[in-house]
């Protein structure tokens, strides 16, 4: 009979061959010390170095280690989404492969989920070893996300997080949504979200995958997830409301112009034809836009009923599944 798994550790990686032996050995020491039954799922997100070869070698040494290899680079969100589907643990831990996240944090994160009843616990790298060019945009990003989501976390993008198994089996992560998993979890009904100050270590191997474009994409994704979470199942409420407002504005302006024309005609006063007035054409545009928005909402309602097609990621190889 297969034993249940206490902890699943999901680690997305890209060109991190040098750090993998030290990271997996460290995780193993922590798990053995605390008597956890565990699995480590390494997702190779299209690495061009020897990361997959290293995963193959390490899996021969540790039966708890599993690997998934993408055919190309799909991004961290795709790696997490696929990893979440394969987890068997009561608690799921995510962390980065660059050794900047400490596996020593795992026992406390596990305790907060199991004993304190949190749905999700996010790490907070209160003291960071990153340059100002990265920490300043990060603070602005976190402040904006807190304001919009109403979730009081200091570090939404920290890779070190713990989840109740129900959370990872209930959410879908795509695009660049991995940094908004707490937001996705909350809007799926998992509202008990906590935070733990965790150690941030300097990068020992490899190079950072950070780029300023991530914040541009991140902001757009925040707008997207805010819209989708509120109107995914009722798009007509959004498009229909805007369309109705636009249509009514155009209709009222047109009505006013017609009434004004009739009134001045009865008073034998000179007045321009309705179609000669620029305001009429603005009203006409408003009516047309209103109708188009309403139709867009109607079509979106029909699409939402059929369900959104799930993203498919081409997996090239795997170990242990």
N, C-alpha and C positions, 0 to 999 in steps of 0.2 A: 504493500500500500504506500503510495507516494505521500511523503510528509508535506504538511502545509509550509508555505514560505512566509517568514515574518516580514522581510524587507526585500523589495526589488529596487536595485539601483540602476537608473537609466542614464547613460552617458553618451550624448552625441559628440562626435569628434570629426575633425578635419585636419589631416596632416599633423598628428600628435604621436607619432611612433615612439619618440624618445621618452615621453612621459608615461606611457602606458604601463611598463613593468613596475615602476615605482608606485603608481596610482593603484593598480590592482592589488599589489602586495600590501599596501597600506590599508585598503578596504578590508582585505582578508584578515589582517591583524585585529582590526577593530571588531569585526563580526565574531571572530573566534573568542576574543577576550570577553565579550558580553553574551556569548552563547546564542547568537541569532542564527536562524536558518535563513539563508539569503540566496539571491541570484544577482548577477551583474550583467546587464544587457548593454553591450557596446554597439553603437550605431555608427558605422563608417559612412560619412556623408560625402562619398565620392573623393576620397583622399587620393593624392597623386604620389605620396611617398610610400613607405613600407608599412603603413598602419595596419592594413588587413593581414599581411604576413605575420605581423607581431601578434595580432588578435588570435590567429590560428595557433601560434606557438604557445601563447598563454593559456588558451582553452585546453590544451593537452595537460597542462600542469594543474589547472583548477577546474574541476567539474561544475562549479557554480557559475562559471563564466560562459556567456553566450554572446554571439555576434551576429549582426545584420550588416550587409554591405549594399549600399545603393549603387546603381549603375552609373549615376552621375551625381553632381552636387545639387540637392534639392533645397537645402537650408535647414536651419536648426528646428524650425517648427515642424517640418515634415519628419525629421528624425525623431523628435519627441512624440509625435502623433503615432508613428509606427511602433515605437518602443512601448508606449502606453498600452497599446492593444495586446502586446505579448506578456505583460507583467502578470505575475501570479501572487505577489506579496500582499499582505494585509496593509502595509504602508509602502508607498512608492517615494523614493528619494531621487531627485535629479541633481546632477552636478556637472560642471565642466571638466574636460579632460586635461586641462593645462596645469593642474596642481595648484591653482590659485584658490580652490575650494578645499577645505580640510575635511577628510573623512571622520576625524575625531568629533565632528559636530553631529554625526548620525544618531548616536544613542539619545541625545537630548531631543532631537527633532522627532524621533520615534516615540519618545515618552509623551511629548506634547500632543501628538495625534491620538495615541492609544489611551493615555491616562487622563489628559485634560480635554479630550473630545474635540479638538480642532479639526476642521475639514481640510485646511491648508495652512501651512506655516512657511512664511517666506523669510529667507535670510536677509540680514541687513549688514552690509559691509560698512560699518560706521567709520572705520579707519581704512583708507584705501591707499594703494601704492600705484596709482595711475597718474599720468600727467594732467595738468589743469585743462588741456584741450579735450580731455575725456570726462573729467569729473564735473566741470561746469555745465556742459550740455546735459549730462546725466541728471544733475539736480533740477534743471529746468524741465526736463522730460518728466521726472518723478512728480514735480509740483503740479504740472498740467494734468497728469493722470489722476493724482489725488483729487484735484478740483472737480474733474469731470465724473470720475467713478464713485466718489464719496468713500473710498477705501483708504483708511489711514495707514499706509505703508510708506516707509522711507525709501525703499529700494525695490521697485517692481521688477527690474531687469536682472536681479541677482539669480545666477544659475542654480544656486543651492536652495532647494525647496523640498518640503515634505508634503505628501498628499495622502488623504484617506483613499483607499482603493476605489471607493464609489465615485470619487471625483474624476479620476483619470479614465474611468470606464464610461463616464457620462458626457464628457466634453470632446470637442474636435478642435485641433489646433492646425492652422494653415497659414500660408503667406508669411508674415512676420509677427504672427499673433502670440508667439511664445512669451514675449515680454508682458502680455496682457492676460496671462492665464488666471491670475487672481480676479480680474474683471470678468472673464468668461465664467469662472467658477461661481462668482456671486450671482450673476444673472441666470445661472442654471439652478439656483436655489441653495448653494452651499455658502452660507453667510458667515460661518464662524471662521474667520481668517485671522491668523496671528502672525507675529513677527519675532524673530530671534536675532540678536546681535551675533554675527559670526566672524571668524577670522578671515582676513583677506591676505593672501600670501603673494609675494612677488613671483612673476613668471620665471620659471627655471629653464624651460626648454621652449624652442620654437618662437614664433612671432605672433603678435596679436592679430585677430581678424577684424578688429574695430575699424570703422570708417565713418566719417561724418554723415555720409548718405543714409546711414542707419536711422538717424534721428528724423530725417525728412520722411523716409518710409514709415518710421514709427508713428509720426504724427498723423500721417494719412491713414494708417491702420487703426489708430485710436478713433478717428472720425468714422471709419468704416464699421468698427465693432460697436460703437455707440449707436449708430443708425440701425445696424442689423439686429442688435439685441432688443431694441425697442420696437422695431417695425417689421421684423422678419415674418412674423405670423399674421401681421395686419398691415401690409403695405398701403392698403387703401386709406388708412387713417392718415398717413403722411401725404401721399400724392393727392388723395381726394380732398384733403383739407386745403392744401395749397391751390389745387385746381379750382375748388369752390370759391375761395377768396379772390383769386385772379378773375374768375368769370363774373363774380358779383361786382367787382370794381369796374370792369369793362361795361357791364350791363347798366350800372348806375350812372356812369359818365354818359353813355349813349342816351339813356332816358332823360338825363338832365338837358342835354343838347337838344333833343327833340322837343321837350316841354318848353324850353327857352325859345325855340323857333316858333312854336305854335303861339305862345304868349305874345311875342313881338308882332307876329302876323295879325293877331286880333287887335293889337294896338296900332296897327298901320305904321309900324316902325320898321326901318331898314335893318335887316339882319342877314348875315352870310348863311348860305346853305350849310346844312350839317356836314356834308361831305367836303366842304371847303375848309373846314377847321382842323388844324393839326391834332387837336385833342381827340377828335373822332378816330383818327388812325391809331392813336395810343390806346384808346378804348377797344378798338377792333383787335389789336395785338393781344391785349389782356384777355379778351374773350377766347381767342384762338389758343393762347397758351393755357388758359384754364381748361378748355376741352381736352387738350393734349395731355395735361397732367392727370386729369381724371381718367382718361383712357389708359395712361401708363399705370396708374394704380389698379385699374381693373385687370390689365394683363399681368401685373405683378402678383395679384391675388391668385390668378389661375396658375402661374408658375409655382408659387409657394405651396399650392395644394399638391403638385406633382412631386415636390421634394427636391432638394438641391443635390446634384450629383456629387458623390464623394470623390476627393482627389485620389488618384491612383499613382503610386510610386513604384517604379520598376526596380525590384530587388535583384541584385546580381547573384548573391550568394548568402548563406547563413550558416550558423553553427549552433547546434543544441536545440533546434526547434523541429 
